[in-house]
Amino acid sequence: MPNLPEIDAAVPDMTAIFRDLHAHPEIGMEEVRTSAVVAAKLREWGVDEVHEGIGQTGVVGIVRGRGQGNRRIGLRADMDALPIHEATGLAHASTQPGKMHACGHDGHTTMLLGAAQYLARTRNFDGTAVLIFQPAEEGLGGARAMIADGLFQRFPVDEVYGMHNQPTGQSGKATLCKGPAMAGASFFDITVTGKGSHAAMPQQSRDALVAASGLVGQFQTILGRNVAPLDQAVLSVTQIHAGSAYNVVPETATLAGTIRFFRPEVRDLMQARMRAICNGAAQAFDLQITCDFREIFDVLVNDADLSDAWTQAAADVLGAENVRDDSAPFTGSEDFADMLQQVPGAYGNVGHTGTVPLHNPGFVLDEAILPVGASIYARLIERRLPVAA
């Protein structure tokens, strides 16, 4: 079965929604316009219940099927953009300087809206579809905010599913990794405080910049000499800030970055070694170093049986020969992992013809993926909540 015909018929409307969302990106927890568009469309299409303000700017829609079943399936899409200045040259490019849908969340929102319109019109299922439009996926804790606001107490589900676009250069392919599929992530901030001086008399300083620079290289030894070779992990220092003048040895320097892991024990080891290295540097350079770690993303773990449900729905749309469930774990992170900590489910990826990577100013989502994602979402509901013959 290709795209559902009713969804294909709605492609012009979906494209218009997508382009509107793309032109008006909003950063996490600022998705006021986006969530209003989502809620308005759900109401226009006759979704049974529409709840706004969940986890600040999240939206939940409820669609009841034609049967009397009490099972409930959740579908989730993210809505937030990134603080990136768009450089695509598209006619519908961002109208907000410094903000861009560089990860395709505008497409994910459109896909779930397309599924919502179809499900509300056809209701060819027995049970309840819970449509979750989540804010602030990009490291700002949107999933946790919705959960803390009672998402699964107010709108309980038996299973929950999500998906992401992938600019693989090939359309019509879908992949999933069973078990641990995406890395957990901790963000860190390290502050080095020494003593400033005139740059011509550095002997009077305790040089925070030299100490901070040394930490960058020393941290990489953790991966090579402490983490077991078969344990996947990443440690990236992504920021270093110090100084404000040519002739001043700065008193403070800061480092920031992320660690990625697939087992909590590896995370704990990496953090412990970073603290030990910082303590050693503080003693060696006679200065102060503080470390702050924030647990931003859990490891995303796909349920084995429900992974099969996701791939079967994708196969209905793309053909079984175009769907794989043996892709390698990915060291990127995704806060849908927090929802999977609460409810079993699965999260897969759908490829498209774009070739510019995610989180890049030139990223372009292939609009042909919109009815594909909407059809997969809809088939998940129809497969998992079949109407009795």
C-alpha positions as CSV (number, residue, x, y, z in Angstrom):
1,M,0.0,0.0,0.0
2,P,1.5,3.4,-0.9
3,N,0.5,6.7,0.8
4,L,-3.1,6.6,1.9
5,P,-5.2,8.1,-0.9
6,E,-7.1,10.4,1.4
7,I,-3.8,11.8,2.7
8,D,-2.4,12.2,-0.8
9,A,-5.5,14.2,-1.6
10,A,-4.7,16.5,1.2
11,V,-1.1,17.2,0.1
12,P,-1.8,20.8,-1.1
13,D,-3.2,21.7,2.3
14,M,-0.3,19.9,4.1
15,T,2.2,21.7,1.9
16,A,0.6,25.1,2.7
17,I,0.7,24.3,6.4
18,F,4.3,23.2,6.3
19,R,5.5,26.3,4.4
20,D,3.6,28.5,6.8
21,L,5.3,26.8,9.8
22,H,8.7,26.9,8.1
23,A,8.4,30.7,7.5
24,H,7.5,31.3,11.1
25,P,9.9,29.2,13.3
26,E,9.7,29.5,17.0
27,I,12.4,28.3,19.5
28,G,11.6,25.9,22.3
29,M,8.9,27.0,24.8
30,E,8.1,30.0,22.5
31,E,5.9,28.0,20.1
32,V,2.9,30.2,20.8
33,R,2.0,30.8,17.1
34,T,2.8,27.2,16.1
35,S,0.7,25.6,18.8
36,A,-2.2,28.0,18.0
37,V,-2.0,26.9,14.3
38,V,-2.0,23.2,15.4
39,A,-5.0,23.7,17.8
40,A,-7.0,25.6,15.2
41,K,-6.5,22.9,12.5
42,L,-7.4,20.1,14.9
43,R,-10.6,21.9,15.8
44,E,-11.4,22.7,12.1
45,W,-11.1,19.0,11.3
46,G,-13.4,17.8,14.0
47,V,-10.9,16.2,16.4
48,D,-12.9,15.3,19.5
49,E,-10.8,17.1,22.1
50,V,-8.1,19.7,21.8
51,H,-6.0,20.6,24.9
52,E,-3.6,23.5,24.8
53,G,-0.8,24.6,27.2
54,I,0.4,21.2,28.1
55,G,4.0,21.6,29.3
56,Q,3.7,25.3,28.5
57,T,3.1,25.3,24.8
58,G,2.3,21.6,24.0
59,V,-1.0,20.5,22.4
60,V,-2.8,17.2,22.7
61,G,-5.6,16.1,20.4
62,I,-8.0,13.2,21.0
63,V,-9.6,11.2,18.2
64,R,-12.0,8.4,19.0
65,G,-12.5,5.5,16.6
66,R,-15.8,3.9,15.5
67,G,-15.5,0.9,17.8
68,Q,-16.0,0.6,21.6
69,G,-12.4,-0.4,22.4
70,N,-10.6,1.2,25.3
71,R,-7.0,0.9,24.1
72,R,-5.2,4.2,23.4
73,I,-2.2,4.8,21.1
74,G,-0.1,7.9,21.3
75,L,1.6,9.6,18.3
76,R,4.1,12.4,18.9
77,A,5.6,15.1,16.8
78,D,8.0,18.0,17.9
79,M,7.3,21.6,17.0
80,D,10.4,23.7,17.9
81,A,13.0,25.4,15.6
82,L,16.7,26.1,16.2
83,P,18.6,29.4,16.8
84,I,20.2,29.2,13.3
85,H,20.0,31.9,10.5
86,E,18.5,30.3,7.4
87,A,20.5,30.2,4.2
88,T,18.4,28.1,1.9
89,G,17.0,30.8,-0.4
90,L,13.6,29.2,-0.3
91,A,10.6,31.3,-1.2
92,H,9.1,30.2,2.2
93,A,12.3,30.7,4.1
94,S,12.3,31.9,7.7
95,T,11.0,35.4,8.3
96,Q,12.5,35.4,11.8
97,P,16.2,36.3,11.7
98,G,18.4,33.9,13.6
99,K,15.6,31.2,13.8
100,M,15.1,28.3,11.4
101,H,13.5,24.9,11.2
102,A,16.8,23.3,10.5
103,C,15.8,19.9,11.8
104,G,12.5,19.4,10.1
105,H,10.2,19.7,13.1
106,D,7.8,21.8,11.0
107,G,7.6,18.7,8.7
108,H,7.0,16.4,11.7
109,T,4.2,18.7,12.9
110,T,2.6,18.7,9.5
111,M,2.8,14.9,9.2
112,L,0.9,14.5,12.5
113,L,-1.6,17.1,11.4
114,G,-2.1,15.2,8.2
115,A,-2.7,12.0,10.1
116,A,-5.1,13.8,12.5
117,Q,-7.2,15.1,9.6
118,Y,-7.4,11.6,8.1
119,L,-8.2,9.9,11.4
120,A,-10.9,12.4,12.3
121,R,-12.5,11.9,8.9
122,T,-12.3,8.1,8.5
123,R,-12.2,6.8,12.2
124,N,-11.4,3.4,10.8
125,F,-10.1,2.1,14.2
126,D,-11.4,0.8,17.5
127,G,-10.0,2.8,20.4
128,T,-8.5,6.2,20.9
129,A,-5.7,8.1,19.1
130,V,-3.8,10.6,21.3
131,L,-2.0,13.1,19.2
132,I,0.9,14.8,21.1
133,F,2.4,18.0,19.7
134,Q,5.5,18.6,21.8
135,P,7.5,21.8,22.3
136,A,11.2,22.3,23.0
137,E,12.8,19.0,21.8
138,E,16.1,20.7,21.1
139,G,17.7,20.2,24.5
140,L,15.1,22.4,26.4
141,G,13.2,19.6,28.1
142,G,9.9,19.7,26.3
143,A,9.0,16.1,26.8
144,R,9.8,16.3,30.5
145,A,7.7,19.4,30.8
146,M,4.7,17.7,29.2
147,I,5.2,14.6,31.4
148,A,5.6,16.8,34.5
149,D,2.3,18.5,33.5
150,G,0.5,15.2,33.7
151,L,0.6,14.2,30.1
152,F,0.2,10.4,30.6
153,Q,-2.0,10.8,33.7
154,R,-4.4,13.1,31.9
155,F,-4.1,11.3,28.5
156,P,-3.0,7.8,29.2
157,V,-1.7,5.6,26.4
158,D,-0.8,2.0,26.1
159,E,1.9,2.7,23.4
160,V,3.5,5.7,21.9
161,Y,5.3,6.3,18.6
162,G,7.4,8.9,16.9
163,M,9.5,9.5,13.9
164,H,12.2,11.8,12.4
165,N,13.1,12.8,8.9
166,Q,16.6,11.9,7.6
167,P,18.3,13.7,4.7
168,T,19.8,10.6,3.2
169,G,19.5,11.6,-0.4
170,Q,17.1,8.7,-1.0
171,S,13.3,8.8,-0.6
172,G,11.1,5.9,0.1
173,K,13.3,4.3,2.8
174,A,12.7,3.9,6.5
175,T,14.9,2.6,9.3
176,L,14.7,1.7,12.9
177,C,17.1,0.4,15.5
178,K,15.7,-2.1,18.1
179,G,16.7,-1.6,21.7
180,P,19.1,1.3,22.6
181,A,18.7,3.4,19.5
182,M,19.9,6.9,20.4
183,A,22.4,8.1,22.9
184,G,21.7,9.8,26.2
185,A,23.4,13.2,26.7
186,S,24.7,15.3,29.5
187,F,25.6,18.9,28.9
188,F,28.5,20.3,30.9
189,D,29.8,23.7,31.9
190,I,33.2,24.1,33.5
191,T,34.5,27.3,35.0
192,V,38.2,27.9,35.6
193,T,39.0,30.8,38.0
194,G,42.6,31.9,38.5
195,K,44.2,35.3,38.8
196,G,44.5,37.9,36.0
197,S,47.5,40.0,35.2
198,H,49.1,42.2,32.6
199,A,50.0,40.0,29.6
200,A,53.6,41.3,29.7
201,M,54.0,39.9,33.3
202,P,52.3,36.5,33.2
203,Q,54.3,35.3,36.2
204,Q,51.9,37.4,38.3
205,S,48.9,35.4,37.1
206,R,47.4,32.1,37.6
207,D,46.4,31.6,34.0
208,A,42.9,30.2,33.7
209,L,43.1,30.1,29.9
210,V,46.2,27.9,29.8
211,A,44.5,25.5,32.3
212,A,41.3,25.5,30.3
213,S,43.1,24.8,27.0
214,G,44.9,21.8,28.6
215,L,41.6,20.4,29.7
216,V,40.3,20.1,26.2
217,G,43.0,17.6,25.2
218,Q,43.1,15.8,28.5
219,F,39.4,15.1,28.3
220,Q,39.9,13.1,25.1
221,T,42.0,10.6,27.0
222,I,38.9,9.5,28.8
223,L,37.5,7.9,25.6
224,G,40.9,6.3,24.7
225,R,41.9,5.1,28.1
226,N,38.9,4.8,30.4
227,V,35.8,3.9,28.3
228,A,35.8,0.3,27.1
229,P,36.4,0.0,23.3
230,L,33.0,-1.7,22.8
231,D,31.1,1.0,24.7
232,Q,30.0,3.8,22.3
233,A,30.6,7.2,23.8
234,V,31.4,10.8,22.6
235,L,32.9,13.7,24.5
236,S,32.8,17.0,22.7
237,V,34.0,20.4,24.0
238,T,32.0,22.8,21.9
239,Q,32.7,26.2,23.5
240,I,35.6,27.9,25.2
241,H,35.4,31.5,26.3
242,A,38.1,33.7,28.0
243,G,39.5,37.1,27.8
244,S,38.5,40.5,26.5
245,A,41.8,42.3,25.7
246,Y,45.1,41.7,23.9
247,N,47.2,42.6,26.8
248,V,45.4,41.0,29.7
249,V,45.8,37.4,31.0
250,P,42.2,36.6,31.8
251,E,41.1,35.6,35.3
252,T,38.4,33.2,34.2
253,A,37.8,30.8,31.4
254,T,34.8,28.6,30.7
255,L,34.3,25.4,28.7
256,A,31.1,23.8,27.6
257,G,30.0,20.7,25.6
258,T,28.3,17.4,25.7
259,I,28.9,13.7,26.5
260,R,26.9,11.0,24.8
261,F,26.5,7.5,26.0
262,F,24.3,4.4,25.8
263,R,24.7,3.1,29.3
264,P,24.3,5.2,32.5
265,E,27.5,3.5,33.9
266,V,29.5,5.0,31.0
267,R,28.0,8.4,31.7
268,D,29.0,8.2,35.4
269,L,32.5,7.0,34.5
270,M,33.0,9.9,32.1
271,Q,31.7,12.5,34.5
272,A,33.9,11.1,37.3
273,R,37.0,11.2,35.2
274,M,36.3,14.7,34.0
275,R,36.0,15.9,37.6
276,A,39.2,14.1,38.5
277,I,41.1,15.7,35.7
278,C,39.7,19.1,36.7
279,N,40.7,18.6,40.3
280,G,44.2,17.7,39.2
281,A,44.5,20.7,36.9
282,A,43.2,23.0,39.7
283,Q,46.0,21.7,42.0
284,A,48.7,21.9,39.3
285,F,47.8,25.4,38.3
286,D,46.8,26.7,41.8
287,L,43.4,27.8,40.8
288,Q,39.7,26.9,41.2
289,I,37.7,24.7,38.7
290,T,34.0,23.9,39.1
291,C,32.1,21.4,37.0
292,D,28.4,21.4,36.4
293,F,26.7,18.5,34.6
294,R,23.0,18.5,33.4
295,E,21.2,15.4,32.4
296,I,19.4,16.5,29.2
297,F,18.5,13.4,27.3
298,D,17.9,9.8,28.4
299,V,19.0,6.9,26.2
300,L,16.2,6.2,23.7
301,V,15.2,2.5,23.9
302,N,12.9,1.0,21.3
303,D,10.7,-1.8,22.5
304,A,11.4,-4.9,20.4
305,D,7.7,-5.8,19.8
306,L,6.6,-2.3,19.2
307,S,9.5,-1.7,16.9
308,D,7.9,-4.4,14.7
309,A,4.7,-2.5,14.8
310,W,6.4,0.7,13.6
311,T,8.2,-1.1,10.8
312,Q,5.1,-2.9,9.7
313,A,3.2,0.4,9.4
314,A,6.1,1.8,7.5
315,A,6.1,-1.2,5.2
316,D,2.4,-0.7,4.4
317,V,3.4,2.7,3.0
318,L,6.9,2.1,1.5
319,G,7.0,-1.6,0.9
320,A,8.7,-4.2,3.1
321,E,11.8,-4.2,0.9
322,N,12.3,-0.5,1.8
323,V,12.1,-0.8,5.6
324,R,14.9,-2.0,7.8
325,D,14.9,-2.7,11.6
326,D,18.7,-3.3,12.0
327,S,20.1,0.2,11.7
328,A,23.1,1.0,13.9
329,P,22.6,3.0,17.2
330,F,22.9,6.7,16.6
331,T,25.0,9.0,18.9
332,G,22.6,11.9,18.5
333,S,19.9,12.4,21.2
334,E,16.2,12.8,21.2
335,D,13.9,13.6,24.1
336,F,11.2,11.3,22.9
337,A,13.4,9.0,25.1
338,D,11.7,10.5,28.1
339,M,8.3,9.4,26.9
340,L,9.6,5.9,26.2
341,Q,10.7,5.9,29.9
342,Q,7.1,6.2,30.8
343,V,5.3,4.2,28.1
344,P,6.6,1.5,25.7
345,G,6.9,2.4,22.1
346,A,9.2,2.9,19.1
347,Y,10.8,5.7,17.1
348,G,12.0,5.4,13.5
349,N,13.5,7.4,10.7
350,V,12.2,8.2,7.2
351,G,14.6,9.2,4.5
352,H,14.1,11.9,1.9
353,T,16.0,13.4,-1.1
354,G,17.6,16.2,0.9
355,T,21.4,16.0,1.3
356,V,22.3,18.9,3.6
357,P,22.6,17.6,7.1
358,L,20.3,18.4,10.0
359,H,21.1,21.5,12.1
360,N,22.7,23.2,9.0
361,P,21.7,26.6,7.7
362,G,21.1,25.1,4.3
363,F,18.9,22.2,5.4
364,V,15.9,21.6,3.2
365,L,13.2,19.1,3.9
366,D,11.9,17.3,0.9
367,E,8.1,18.0,0.9
368,A,7.4,14.6,-0.6
369,I,8.0,13.1,2.8
370,L,4.9,14.8,4.3
371,P,2.3,12.4,3.1
372,V,4.6,9.5,3.8
373,G,5.0,10.4,7.4
374,A,1.3,11.1,7.8
375,S,0.4,7.8,6.2
376,I,2.8,5.9,8.6
377,Y,1.2,7.6,11.6
378,A,-2.3,6.8,10.4
379,R,-1.4,3.1,9.7
380,L,0.0,2.8,13.2
381,I,-3.4,3.6,14.6
382,E,-5.3,1.4,12.2
383,R,-2.9,-1.5,12.7
384,R,-2.7,-1.3,16.5
385,L,-6.5,-0.5,16.9
386,P,-8.2,-2.6,14.3
387,V,-11.9,-2.6,13.9
388,A,-13.5,-6.0,14.5
389,A,-14.7,-7.7,11.4
